[in-house]
Amino acid sequence: MFAERLELLLRLREETHVTWQGQTRPALGGEGVYPRPVQDPLPVWLAVGGTPASAVRAGTLGLPMALAIIGGEPERFVPFAELYRRAAEQAGTTEQTRLSINSHGFVARGAQAAADAYFPAHAEQMNRIGRERGWPPLSRASYERDRELRGALLVGDPQQVTEKILYQHELFGHDRCLLQTVGMMDHRDVMEFIELLGTEVAPAVRAEVARRRG
């Protein structure tokens, strides 16, 4: 179903009137699809959580890939980035590819304040998902391991989170970092998180990445 819907989406962004027939939804018989996107072509990122075939698909199609890392050690996901780039090279789509690392996290003025503020919301959300998927409950010890440099969570003060993004950039050489909180948090804390991310973390990361590429 996913492959079929992706094929249809890519057709729809290229053509206004599409004739198409598949197995998972009603056929299209040349109807016009409106309104048309302002961007041409419409950006489509393919999300990959841990399936090698999905990374290969993204590279073969020349689509930007969003790699979700929400637990464990990020270096375990490096082979997915390598598969993606190898598939793009073989398909001749390298110029169209970009890579995003998508993570859970939170930024506050103090590292301990960030850890304490984010844990209840993160644990509640991950445990709810875990009950559906058979994961064990999230402990504070596991949470703290994921906060370490080689862990998946980007939780800490601006300097810690900057260092962690740059560490991951050494692993992946990615183009984009998407950082989001999960669970219910105080609105003021979230607004401060956004401010710190935009005024301290992002400028420091951009400057260092530019220096490395230069």
C-alpha positions in Angstrom: 0.0 0.0 0.0 2.8 2.4 0.9 4.7 1.8 -2.4 1.5 2.3 -4.4 0.5 5.5 -2.6 4.0 6.9 -3.0 3.9 6.1 -6.7 0.6 7.9 -7.0 1.8 11.0 -5.0 4.8 11.4 -7.3 2.5 11.2 -10.3 0.2 13.8 -8.8 3.0 16.3 -8.2 4.2 15.9 -11.8 0.8 15.9 -13.7 -2.4 17.8 -13.2 -4.6 15.2 -14.9 -3.7 11.7 -13.8 -5.0 8.4 -15.2 -4.1 5.7 -12.7 -5.3 2.3 -11.3 -4.0 0.4 -8.3 -5.0 -2.1 -5.7 -5.5 0.0 -2.5 -7.8 2.9 -3.6 -10.2 3.9 -6.3 -8.8 4.6 -9.7 -8.3 8.0 -11.2 -9.5 8.7 -14.7 -7.9 11.9 -15.7 -9.5 14.2 -13.1 -7.7 17.4 -12.4 -6.0 17.8 -9.1 -6.2 21.3 -7.7 -4.8 23.5 -6.3 -1.3 23.0 -7.6 1.6 23.4 -5.2 3.5 26.7 -5.1 6.8 24.7 -5.0 7.6 23.0 -8.3 8.2 20.2 -7.7 6.4 19.8 -4.4 9.0 18.6 -1.8 8.5 15.0 -0.8 10.6 13.5 1.9 10.5 9.7 2.4 10.5 8.8 6.1 12.6 5.8 7.1 12.6 4.3 10.6 14.8 1.2 10.3 14.0 -0.8 7.1 16.9 -1.1 4.6 14.5 -1.5 1.7 13.0 1.9 2.5 16.4 3.5 2.4 17.2 1.9 -1.0 13.8 3.0 -2.3 14.4 6.6 -1.3 17.8 6.7 -3.0 16.6 4.9 -6.1 13.7 7.4 -6.5 16.0 10.4 -5.8 13.9 11.5 -2.8 15.2 13.3 0.3 15.3 10.8 3.2 14.1 11.5 6.7 15.8 9.0 9.1 14.0 8.7 12.4 16.3 8.0 15.4 14.3 7.9 18.7 16.2 5.3 20.7 19.5 3.4 20.9 22.8 4.6 19.5 22.7 6.7 16.4 25.8 5.1 14.9 23.7 1.9 14.4 21.8 3.8 11.8 24.8 4.8 9.7 24.4 1.8 7.3 20.9 3.2 6.3 22.6 6.4 5.2 25.2 4.5 3.3 22.5 2.3 1.6 20.6 5.4 0.7 23.6 7.1 -0.9 24.8 3.9 -2.7 21.3 3.4 -4.2 21.2 7.0 -5.3 24.6 6.7 -7.0 23.6 3.5 -8.8 20.4 5.1 -10.0 22.0 8.4 -11.0 19.9 10.4 -8.6 22.6 11.7 -6.2 22.1 15.4 -7.1 18.5 15.1 -5.8 19.2 13.5 -2.5 19.3 15.1 0.9 19.3 13.5 4.4 17.5 14.6 7.5 18.0 13.1 11.0 14.8 13.3 13.0 15.1 13.1 16.8 13.2 13.7 20.0 14.5 16.3 22.4 14.3 19.4 24.5 16.5 22.4 25.3 16.5 24.5 28.4 18.9 26.9 30.1 20.3 24.2 32.4 21.1 20.6 31.5 19.5 19.2 34.6 16.5 21.4 34.2 16.0 20.2 30.7 16.3 16.5 31.7 13.8 16.9 34.6 11.3 18.9 32.6 11.2 16.6 29.6 11.3 13.2 31.2 7.6 13.0 32.4 6.2 14.0 29.0 8.6 11.8 27.1 8.1 8.8 29.3 4.3 9.0 29.2 4.2 9.3 25.4 6.7 6.5 24.8 5.1 4.2 27.3 1.7 4.7 25.6 3.3 3.8 22.2 5.2 1.0 23.9 2.1 -0.7 25.2 0.8 -0.9 21.6 4.1 -2.3 20.3 5.3 -4.5 23.1 8.2 -2.3 24.3 9.2 -2.4 28.0 8.4 0.7 30.1 10.9 3.6 29.8 13.0 3.9 33.0 14.8 7.0 34.1 18.1 5.2 33.8 17.4 4.3 30.1 16.3 7.9 29.5 19.6 9.2 30.9 21.6 6.8 28.7 19.9 8.2 25.7 20.8 11.7 26.8 24.5 10.8 26.6 26.5 11.9 23.6 26.1 8.5 21.8 22.4 8.2 22.7 19.4 9.1 20.6 17.8 11.9 22.7 18.8 15.6 22.2 18.0 16.8 25.7 20.1 19.3 27.6 21.4 22.9 27.6 22.2 24.7 24.3 25.9 23.6 24.4 25.1 20.0 25.0 22.5 19.8 22.2 24.8 21.6 19.8 27.6 19.2 20.5 25.3 16.2 20.0 24.0 17.5 16.7 27.5 18.1 15.5 28.5 14.6 16.7 25.7 13.1 14.6 26.8 15.3 11.7 30.2 13.6 11.8 28.4 10.2 11.5 25.8 11.1 8.8 26.9 14.3 7.0 23.2 15.1 7.0 21.6 18.3 5.6 18.8 18.8 8.1 18.1 18.1 11.8 14.5 17.9 12.9 14.1 18.1 16.6 10.7 17.8 18.4 9.3 17.3 21.8 6.7 14.5 22.4 4.0 14.5 25.1 2.3 17.3 26.9 4.6 20.1 28.3 4.1 23.5 29.8 3.7 26.0 27.0 6.3 28.4 28.4 8.9 25.6 28.5 8.2 24.8 24.8 8.4 28.5 23.8 11.8 28.8 25.6 12.9 25.6 23.9 12.0 27.0 20.4 13.8 30.3 21.3 17.0 28.6 22.4 17.0 26.3 19.4 16.7 29.2 17.1 19.0 31.7 18.7 21.7 29.6 20.2 21.7 26.0 18.9 21.0 26.5 15.2 23.5 29.4 14.6 26.3 27.4 16.4 25.5 24.3 14.3 25.3 26.2 11.0 28.6 27.9 11.7 30.5 24.7 12.5 29.0 22.8 9.6 30.0 25.7 7.2 33.5 25.6 8.6 33.7 21.8 8.1 32.5 22.0 4.6 34.7 24.9 3.8 
